């Protein structure tokens, strides 16, 4: 029987979140021994994961935005622990949670403590792990340049507004892509390499991604003469829209050669390089997901 003991690693900005406090107390009333630790600065999530695992916690909870969720997931996977993870999405975009069907209300999210943990894959790029998606090109610029104030007032729509106001700054990038039975090179406007399906506040780039198939989904939007039309289709979302303007593949690994350099966004964190190797890391983490999560492969 599962030990009803967990530690919540909560982003410091959420310390006074009364909904979270009520949800934690509700789980305690149901018999869970639930401790809470706050992050304050870079590196705290990794340190708290190490301390929790050393203390023998069988379940950890990551509470915060996509970056916090990634930090905790990465630290747990690198520790090669049998402990399981629950996600408490508290960010603006919550892209992974939306695609996975994880509830966005704290009480419902913490109810996943009582669901079985599922082994899931993580994405990896040159030793760094990610839970959701790596984006490059225009999409990563949107995420990086969306202000905190705008996100606070508009939520996920802030990314769309930022994108619509930045068409004049659009520049294509050149890259060579190579994976098993897949090769493409050329100028592109946007790139998504997904363990999950969406990024940047709800833009679906990898609509068929699964987190337990041992593969990464690749979406490349080639540069086109009608830049505004192409990016408008991309930003407006929709399965037919993205499939109409993109090249896609599903691969266990992908190598990218970008002679002029490539700026990436890794679950909200900036990353860059000229030569990059992505790979799926199968069954890297045990995650509590809804029983019928769209991201699970039967």
Secondary structure, 3 states (H helix, E strand, C coil): CCCCEEEEEEEHHHCCCHHHHHHHHHHHHCCCEEEEEEECCCCHHHHHHHHHHHCCCCEEEEEECHHHHHHHHHHHHHCCCCCEEEEEECCCCCHHHHHHCCCCCHHHHHHHHHCCEEEEEEEEECCEEECCEEEEEHHHHHHHHCCHHHHHHHCCHHHHHHHHCCHHHCCCEEEEEEECCEEEEEEEEEEEEECCCEECCCEECCCCCCCCCCCEEEEEEECCCCHHHHHHHHHHCCHHHHHHHCEEEEECEEEEEEEEEEEEEECCEEEEEEEEEEEEEEEEEEEECCCCCCCCCC
